[in-house]
Amino acid sequence: MNNFTFYTPTKYLFGRGVETKAGELARQFLGQKIMIVYGHGSVVRSGLLSRVTASLAEAGVSWTELGGVDPNPTDTLVYKGIEEGRKENIDGVLAVGGGSAIDTAKAIALGIPYNGDFWDFYAGRLVPEKALPVGTVLTIPAAGSEGSGNSVITRLDGLHKISLRTESVLRPKFSLLNPELTFTLPPYQTASGIADMMAHIFERYFTMTPGVEITDRVSEGILRAIIEEAPKVMKDPEDYDARANIMWSGTLAHNGVCGTGRREDWVSHFMEHEISAVYGVTHGAGLAVIIPAWMTFMADHNPGKVAQMARRVFDVNSHDDRTAAVEGISCLKAFFGSLGLPVTFAGLGIESPDIPLLVKKLHENKGDIIGGYYPLTATETEQIYRLAL
Amino acid sequence: MNNFTFYTPTKYLFGRGVETKAGELARQFLGQKIMIVYGHGSVVRSGLLSRVTASLAEAGVSWTELGGVDPNPTDTLVYKGIEEGRKENIDGVLAVGGGSAIDTAKAIALGIPYNGDFWDFYAGRLVPEKALPVGTVLTIPAAGSEGSGNSVITRLDGLHKISLRTESVLRPKFSLLNPELTFTLPPYQTASGIADMMAHIFERYFTMTPGVEITDRVSEGILRAIIEEAPKVMKDPEDYDARANIMWSGTLAHNGVCGTGRREDWVSHFMEHEISAVYGVTHGAGLAVIIPAWMTFMADHNPGKVAQMARRVFDVNSHDDRTAAVEGISCLKAFFGSLGLPVTFAGLGIESPDIPLLVKKLHENKGDIIGGYYPLTATETEQIYRLAL
């Protein structure tokens, strides 16, 4: 096991009605004047935004609003938010929505106190040291950004989709998680979120660091819970307990507990980021395509941990690692399929993907050799993209 | 799933050498002048205390020392610590040791800013609202106090051993966990610690709250990791990875993640607290006696969750719940036995326990009917004590 720091000072309120605590927590953790960041109005139509602002008003917190966050959120709105936030002299940022709203809020919170281009942090030219405080009201369990120190933003110029990772600077001070808010998610978005949270576990699970049984077992436990609860939310979108299990799984998948003590991988995310940057697909759906392809490559090159996952998560019995890995991948594909997710480029609606372009951008953004579980060159990442055809 | 709050703002540094960060973290989180609380000198003899104080000196933090914490720590030393801490005008408390040192440090930190008897909080007459900040350097993985908001103190007058539970007031600001510091733990103490951390999971696992699959799976995963790593630390006390797995399991077992979304039980702890208050046995060893007895009672009265544990943690196959539960309890007893732990009063060295006294004190301290998984009257807790004969 490697040395590690684990610091997750986010206060979670979880359950029915917790969004009505937004005012109290915003006053405690964010300040007197805040910016609310959200997407394209579903939080307005559902009445959620009104409940949140009523709570803010009651707590004496004033606010300005910034709507219009897109899926795969871009730097454009971040620049706008930074400018408006400075003009309004805000103390903190409250995201109401899913990962895109939260990641945009984090980028704005980071950019406001910095005298320069916020992209400096995403481009790796500077390490974040301070940001305005951020809170969240989560509506889509998927990205795990409500409990992580990370933010993913796409730079429109060149379509660079980059993940910025911080230990704690960008961790929300509080996150309000009401499973009822997820009842109305369309099935495809629910399913994509499930693939995304599973991917967050896989990226940490696939490691060559030995002696991490506790982290393996916790990861496998969360995967099993997701696999058991997912069919229930697909069948009955208003099954509260199933929605609650999925929602909390999404937070635990990405708050860092599945990564303690080991090197992580993250190649599947990097490979998917190129797909969603170029083709604009839903991140989780892209992952459902890339992950089985990545695992299929690993079954031939480094099957050990794929086989362990197959045995412990899907109850595969084969003694031979490669065989067990292949069986586990079949189970995973079948599971994604049962949720209505694609497992090929064609399923994503991309009939002839420009694989050389994806490979080129991938290694431009991430370096010549990538991955913690099995280091991959451009020749090999191209093979993995082709396995997804 | 029930509504819940989850707030664990403890910063963990985990791994080799992390105790040398004590000064930096004390300065950041505790203040300029602190009190170091420890036990009976093993931390002096091992050189750990010198390493910690060297780190404090380097960081410009001054300190006073309070040694002499006993296992099953009492109010006597807490009163002494409060008095000395006030005289020295300390800003925070640093525990160097196991759960007893940490729980004493927490009680002192709570008592210093309160103009009254600190026991008011433990007796339930007042709810803690503030305390001096606490940090820990952990040497015994067991109590989980390095990550919890709880503290257990025994009042000598009447031998009341009481657990005080807070959401966050008593959570350490930081905890330094170096598995190497546990290499020299005697086997019985290592084993007792393992029983204690498993008990912390069981107390949260046994619930009638439905729809908590994610919390079940995480709990089962940690239990499996402990059961797999425990024989390794017993066989080779200097197996770093095994010690690391056990140490981190002990923290996760009690930081609250195994309890999210459900009513908990805690009867086994309450029953054991009476045993260790009266007979001074090691807490974990007492739990190894009480837990199988409690489960045996439940196999006849409410076997469902015991059977689930048996199947998912010990791979028991029986379809009938009672049979599966009984088989699981056998596995658990065999596991405790393999660690050299007792599973009966006689094994604890108590040939003729005064069960009526234990029952009387138990219900005096905790009420007429106790337990979240199956409410127990005095008649029934007496049966459970007798099952441990």
Interface residues (C-beta under 8 A of the other chain):
Chain A: M1 N2 N3 F4 T5 F6 Y7 T8 P9 T10 K11 Y12 L13 F14 G15 R16 G17 V18 P179 P210 G211 V212 E213 I214 T215 D216 R217 V218 S219 E220 G221 I222 R224 A225 E228 E229 Y240 D241 A242 A244 N245 W248 S249 L252 V257 T260 G261
Chain B: M1 N2 N3 F4 T5 F6 Y7 T8 P9 T10 K11 Y12 L13 F14 G15 R16 G17 V18 P179 P210 G211 V212 E213 I214 T215 D216 R217 V218 S219 E220 G221 I222 R224 A225 E228 E229 Y240 D241 A242 A244 N245 W248 S249 L252 V257 T260 G261
